[in-house]
Amino acid sequence: MGAAEEAVVRQMCELWATRDADAMADLFAEDGVYHNIPNPPMVGREAVRAYLRKVCERLGVEAAVLHLGCDGEWVLSERLDTHVDGDRRMSLPVMNASRVVDGKLALWRDYYDTQMVKDLGLI
């Protein structure tokens, strides 16, 4: 247990670089949740899809997994997400807790420094 769950999380991270919002959204369960703490969560695959399309229109993201650990359905990862906006490259450290059920993301929860996000001009 854990290898299949880890693979789903790694696939999500790899897909960020492709900017393929639909492929990322398809990794989510129909009632899956994408939650950037402390913002309100996006609930349901189609809400996640709409959010990811909006982000991918504006930015590319290179999500480098630094560390990853699994415990059953749960996958914890430390990443360095480099946001690419034209010639600008902005790196943001991120911690993630994900729950993978039956091969789909039931939960994707990212934690990061919101002040750093503001300082980088990402919001």
N, C-alpha and C positions, 0 to 999 in steps of 0.2 A: 504494500500500500504506500502511496505517496508519489511513485514515479509518474503515474498518469496525471495526477493532480499538478505535479511540478511541470510537466510538459505543457499543460494548458496555460499556466501562468507565464512560462517562458515564451510560448507562442504569442500571447497577448503583447508581451514586451517587444518581441521582434516585429510584430505587425505595425507598431507605432511608426517605425521608420518608413513603411510603405505608404502611410497616410490612407490606408484602405479602411475607412470607417465601417463599411458594411461587413467586411471580414472580421473585424474586431467585435462588432455587435453580435455577429452570429456565434461567437464563443459564449455568449450569455444565455442563461436559461430564460424562458419566456417571461418569468417574473423576477429575473435577476436584478441586482441592485449595484449601481456604481456610485460610490460616495467619496467625494473629496472633502475631508474633514477641514473646516467646520461648516461647509456649505450644506444646503439641503441635499439629500440623496436623489438620484434619478432612479425611478423604480419602473421596471419593465424593460424588455429588450428594445422596444421601439423608442422609449424615452432615452435610453442609452445611445441608440443609433443616432437620434437627432443631435444629442450633445456631441458625440464623437465626430459627426459630419461638420458641425460648427467649428470645432477645434482644428480638425484636419484642413479645413479651408484656409485657416489663418497660419497655422504653424506645422512644422515638422518636428518630430520628437525622436531623439535617439535614446532609448531606454537601456542603459547598461546595468545588468544585474551584477551587483557586487557580492552579495551573500544571499543564500536561500536555504530555508529549512521547512520540512514538512512534518505534520502530525495528523495522519489520517486525511480527512477532507480539507484540512487547513494548511495553507502555504504562507509563510512569512518571508518577505524579501526586502532587502535593502538595495536601492537603485540610485544611480545618478542619471537623471533625465536632463538631456541637453536639448533645449527648445531652440529651433532654428527658424528665424524670421528674416528672410532675405539673407543679408550678410551677417546678421547678428546671431551669435551663439550664446545662449544663457543656460548655465548649468544649475540644477536644483536637486539637492539631496532629498530622497523620498523613501519613506518606509511604507510597506504595503502589507495588509492582511487580506487574504483571499480565501474563499471557501468554494471548493469545486465539488459538485454533486452530479453523479452520472455523466461525467465528462463535460459539464457546462459550468460556467461561472455563476454561482448563486449570489456571490458577494465579491466586490472588488472595492477595497477601502484604502485610500491613499492618505498618508499623513505627511505634512510638510510645513515649513515655516511660512506663514501667510505674509509676514512682513517682507521676507525675502522675495516672495512672488510680486508684491507691490513694487519693491525696489528695482526688480528686473524689468518692470513694465509689462508683466504678463497679464495683469488685470487692470 
